[in-house]
Amino acid sequence: MLSTATKRIAPPKRLLYGPGPSMVEPAAYEAMSHPVLGIRDPHFLEIVGEIRQGLRELFGTTNRMTLPVPASGSGAMEAVVSNFVRPGSKVAVFAAGAFADRISIMAGRQRATVARLEKPWGEVFSASEAEEFIGRERPDIVAFVQAETSTGAYQSGRAIVPAARAAGALVIADCVTSLGAMPVELDDVGIDAAFSCSQKGLSCPAGLSPISVSQKAFELLEARTEELFTWYLDLRLMAKYFEPPHVYQHTPSPPLFYAMHAALASIEEEGIRNRWARHQRAGDRLVKGLVALGFEPLVRLPENRIWHLTTVKPPVGLNEADLRSRLLEKYSIEIAPGLGQLAGKILRIGTMGPLATDENVDFLLEALRACL
């Protein structure tokens, strides 16, 4: 066995050009070294409150119920699904990627009926398709993935929400990849409940995952008379910690909160619109360079692409696994393979946070060129 008295971990330095985790904001690393405080310490609660306000600004919302769930992005997904999907309800899922499939599985485990509108992975849904699907199914809940991490496709909620509103359905959105690097616009679009993560657009370590719930949706949740199938992710219980008198439900990790606070402060200092523009420029530059090297974008139309997560098909005859291995060995660069039905067929390349610059994009392209 290892002796903790003599052994110290020494992870190699990597450049995380994958779909997440992304490179951690330097200020977030520094913040995690501060002293751990008690969960009701006034200074810590002040930090928590400032984080919640910062998240509202990124989500584009005034929702009071905006808070970080102590879990990964999939934990936040399950929190939203398990709180708003009732046994016997119908959930309409716009399915064109691995994480829409995950929502479907979670909804099914809540004993709901799941109706799926499917398209080839990498495509997005139109308003007419949404209107026909929702009008036919008449669901209680509509769920879609705003930024599909498995395909690199960006789905506008404006194509889906009007039809959901006409049907009286609650709208759930997966914003795991979009938050912090692209506009989310919950209030303008009309999304009722959304979830994200910390390790992508926010440039933080994984472990805290923001959610935001509209007042209408939270009132519906509070009106539920039956017990949920989850206790830890019961948002009615969790919310009591984030509001006075800060009732204990779980133990938050202060270092993770410090990191998120520092990352949000960095975003505020840069300016959120400047940050969005930087990520868009970096993504456009990367796609142009990849095409010049013989790669083919999976998402055909530029307006349907996630700015900071590029998915491409390798040139004919290129083994993507070998390419990833060479990049890691020679340049300490990590990029990611495809998931699910796209495994072995595409590469997923992230330019998030500190890596969303001309210099870092050009460095990656030069490394790719050298490894082809």
LINZI-V181669 format. One record per helix or strand of 2 or more residues. SS is the DSSP state (alpha for helix, beta for strand). FROM is the first residue (numbers start at 0). LEN is the number of residues. Records with the same first field share a line. If there is no record, write none. Layout:
# LINZI-V181669
SS->FROM-LEN ; FROM-LEN
This chain:
# LINZI-V181669
beta->14-2 ; 64-5 ; 89-6 ; 112-6 ; 140-5 ; 146-2 ; 152-2 ; 169-5 ; 192-3 ; 208-5 ; 295-2 ; 308-5 ; 332-2 ; 335-2 ; 345-5
alpha->25-6 ; 41-18 ; 72-12 ; 97-12 ; 126-11 ; 156-3 ; 160-6 ; 185-4 ; 214-8 ; 234-8 ; 253-17 ; 271-21 ; 301-3 ; 319-12 ; 339-3 ; 352-3 ; 357-14
